[in-house]
Amino acid sequence: FSLAVVNIAHPPIRSRGTMVGSFGWGHPASEWCAIAMALDADIHLRGPQGARTVPARDYFHGPLRTDRRPGELITSVRYPLLAEHTGVGFVEHRRTHFCFAQVAVAAVLTVDDGVIREARIGLVNCADRPLRAHAAEQALTGVEIGPPKDGYLLPEDHPFARAGRIAAERDAAPLAEPYADLEYRRHAIAVVAARTLCQAAADHRSRIGGTKGDNR
């Protein structure tokens, strides 16, 4: 969460807005909503007909359209605990610090013995709603994480670079914007996804290193 929150709007908005408020709004460029998708969060609602729980994957229907019914309020959002040997990353690209994200990516990698056991990737402002990059996730499952890589100097044949391109071409459904045509937006998605995966891999290594240091 700390990686994402610094990208949300600017300090006055961050001091007044809430995470749950973002779910009520359901904006495609919401960082919180994409993180909920990546982590399989559950959204708890209560209204005139009682309480119910909606998984994040079923909650977002389109721009500012959600599964919340008239008269319902969101009472809480529950995130599952991350598995052991997990690293996280979040990278955002925008025109200025105060603009909505043109693209952002949340990534979670669970790695055992150097092999990716599970990958979760949430896409921000890459379609008309928050997305999970399922095709890119599948392409990473069972892949060796390899030595550390700089996300800004990643070879095109690296698994993270390939996953980024898959996310851009097969998972995302971006719309052209005044300052970004479709070709640019897909390129940005691929690059940001690859950098986020590198960040998640680095986070995993730091956690493993910290654990070994504690044991000593």
C-alpha positions in Angstrom: 0.0 0.0 0.0 2.8 2.4 0.8 4.2 2.1 -2.7 0.8 3.1 -4.2 -0.5 5.8 -1.8 2.2 8.3 -2.8 0.9 8.3 -6.3 -2.7 9.1 -5.4 -3.6 12.7 -6.4 -1.9 15.2 -4.1 -1.6 15.6 -0.2 -4.9 17.6 0.3 -6.9 14.9 -1.5 -5.0 12.0 0.2 -5.7 13.6 3.6 -9.5 13.7 2.9 -10.2 10.8 0.6 -10.5 7.2 1.7 -9.8 3.8 0.3 -13.4 2.7 0.6 -14.5 6.0 -1.1 -12.5 4.9 -4.1 -14.5 1.7 -4.3 -17.7 3.6 -4.1 -16.6 5.8 -7.1 -15.1 3.0 -9.2 -12.8 5.1 -11.4 -10.7 3.1 -13.9 -7.6 5.1 -12.8 -8.0 4.3 -9.1 -4.9 2.8 -7.6 -6.9 1.2 -4.7 -9.3 -0.5 -7.1 -6.6 -2.2 -9.1 -4.8 -3.3 -6.0 -8.0 -4.9 -4.8 -8.2 -6.7 -8.2 -4.6 -7.9 -7.9 -5.1 -9.2 -4.3 -8.6 -10.7 -4.7 -10.1 -8.4 -2.1 -13.7 -8.9 -0.9 -16.0 -5.8 -0.7 -18.6 -5.9 2.0 -21.9 -4.0 1.5 -25.0 -3.4 3.6 -28.3 -2.0 2.4 -32.1 -2.3 2.8 -32.0 -6.0 1.8 -29.2 -6.9 4.2 -25.5 -7.5 4.0 -23.6 -9.2 1.2 -20.0 -9.7 0.0 -18.8 -9.1 -3.6 -15.4 -10.2 -4.8 -13.5 -7.4 -6.4 -13.4 -9.3 -9.7 -17.2 -9.0 -9.9 -17.6 -5.6 -8.4 -16.4 -3.2 -11.2 -18.7 -3.0 -14.2 -17.3 0.0 -16.1 -16.4 3.7 -15.7 -17.9 4.8 -12.4 -20.2 1.7 -12.5 -20.1 -0.9 -9.8 -22.1 -3.7 -8.3 -23.3 -1.5 -5.5 -27.1 -1.2 -5.4 -29.2 1.8 -4.6 -29.2 2.4 -0.8 -26.2 0.2 -0.2 -23.1 1.3 1.7 -19.6 -0.2 1.6 -18.9 -1.3 5.2 -15.4 -2.7 4.7 -12.9 -4.1 2.2 -11.0 -7.2 3.2 -7.7 -8.2 1.7 -6.2 -11.7 2.1 -2.8 -12.0 3.8 0.1 -12.5 1.3 1.8 -15.8 1.2 5.4 -16.4 2.4 8.2 -15.7 -0.1 6.1 -12.9 -1.7 7.3 -9.6 -3.1 5.2 -6.6 -4.2 5.7 -3.8 -6.7 3.8 -0.7 -7.8 4.8 1.6 -10.6 2.8 4.5 -12.1 3.2 6.7 -15.2 1.5 10.0 -15.6 1.9 13.3 -17.5 2.3 15.3 -14.3 2.2 14.5 -10.6 -1.3 15.9 -10.3 -2.8 14.0 -13.3 -4.6 10.7 -13.2 -2.4 7.8 -14.0 -2.0 7.1 -17.8 -1.1 3.6 -16.7 -0.1 2.0 -13.4 0.6 -1.6 -12.5 0.4 -3.5 -9.1 2.3 -6.8 -9.1 2.6 -9.6 -6.5 5.1 -12.4 -7.0 5.3 -15.5 -4.8 8.6 -17.3 -5.5 9.8 -20.7 -4.2 13.4 -21.8 -4.9 13.8 -19.2 -7.6 10.6 -20.2 -9.5 7.5 -18.1 -9.7 4.7 -20.1 -8.0 2.0 -17.4 -8.4 1.8 -14.0 -10.1 -0.9 -11.4 -9.6 -1.0 -8.3 -11.8 -3.5 -5.4 -11.4 -3.8 -2.8 -14.2 -4.7 0.8 -13.6 -6.4 2.8 -16.3 -5.8 0.2 -18.9 -9.5 -0.4 -19.8 -12.9 0.9 -18.8 -12.5 -0.7 -15.3 -9.7 -2.1 -13.1 -8.3 -5.3 -14.6 -6.4 -8.5 -13.7 -3.7 -9.4 -16.3 -4.6 -13.1 -16.3 -2.7 -13.9 -19.5 0.4 -12.2 -18.3 0.1 -14.0 -14.9 -0.2 -17.4 -16.6 2.9 -16.6 -18.7 4.9 -16.1 -15.5 3.8 -19.1 -13.6 6.6 -21.7 -13.3 9.2 -19.4 -14.7 12.6 -19.0 -13.1 13.0 -15.5 -11.6 16.7 -15.3 -12.6 19.3 -12.8 -11.4 18.3 -9.2 -10.4 17.5 -7.0 -13.4 17.1 -3.2 -13.8 13.6 -2.5 -15.0 14.9 0.3 -17.1 17.4 -1.9 -18.9 15.5 -5.1 -19.3 16.3 -7.3 -22.3 13.3 -7.8 -24.6 13.5 -11.6 -24.2 13.4 -11.5 -20.4 10.2 -13.1 -18.9 9.1 -9.9 -17.3 9.4 -8.0 -20.6 7.4 -10.7 -22.3 4.8 -10.6 -19.6 4.5 -6.9 -20.0 3.9 -7.2 -23.7 1.3 -9.9 -23.1 -0.5 -7.7 -20.5 -0.5 -4.8 -23.1 -1.7 -6.9 -26.0 -4.0 -9.6 -24.5 -5.2 -8.3 -21.1 -5.5 -4.6 -21.5 -8.2 -2.8 -23.5 -6.9 0.8 -23.4 -8.7 3.8 -25.0 -7.0 6.5 -26.9 -6.5 9.8 -25.0 -5.7 13.4 -26.2 -2.1 12.9 -25.2 -1.7 9.2 -25.8 -2.8 7.2 -28.8 -3.4 3.4 -28.6 0.1 2.5 -29.8 1.7 4.7 -27.1 -0.6 3.4 -24.4 0.1 -0.2 -25.2 3.8 0.5 -25.2 3.5 2.3 -21.8 1.5 -0.6 -20.3 4.2 -3.1 -21.4 7.1 -1.1 -20.1 5.4 -0.2 -16.7 4.3 -3.8 -16.2 7.8 -5.1 -16.7 9.3 -2.5 -14.4 6.7 -3.4 -11.7 7.6 -7.0 -12.0 11.3 -6.2 -11.5 10.3 -4.2 -8.4 8.3 -7.1 -7.0 11.2 -9.5 -7.6 13.6 -7.1 -5.9 11.2 -6.8 -2.9 11.1 -10.6 -2.7 14.8 -10.8 -2.6 15.0 -8.1 0.1 12.5 -9.9 2.3 14.4 -13.2 1.9 17.6 -11.5 2.7 16.1 -9.8 5.8 14.8 -13.1 7.0 18.2 -14.8 6.6 19.8 -11.9 8.4 17.4 -12.2 11.4 18.2 -16.0 11.6 21.9 -15.2 11.9 
